[in-house]
Amino acid sequence: MNITIYGPDGCSNCSRLTETAQKVVDEHGFDAEVEKESDTAKLAAKGIMSTPGFEIDDEMVLTGSTPSEEEIKELIEERL
């Protein structure tokens, strides 16, 4: 599973979401790779109007909010 967090450099919510997603993956032993994408051209190509964008396996699952650890866990489990 690939998890990508989209957001510009310097976006504290985007950085926080990346850290939280990695924590959830590590704590629950999910077979997933978490990465942050800050290229604004890629954000635009994905149609992200409000950051952060949260994508799992090329499916944008939410934008513009920072979910809790429990919400992230549920989003991952729904796609296993």
Secondary structure, DSSP 8 states (H G I E B T S, - for coil): -EEEEE--TT-HHHHHHHHHHHHHHHHHT---EEEEE--HHHHHHTT-SSS-EEEETTEEEEES----HHHHHHHHHTT-
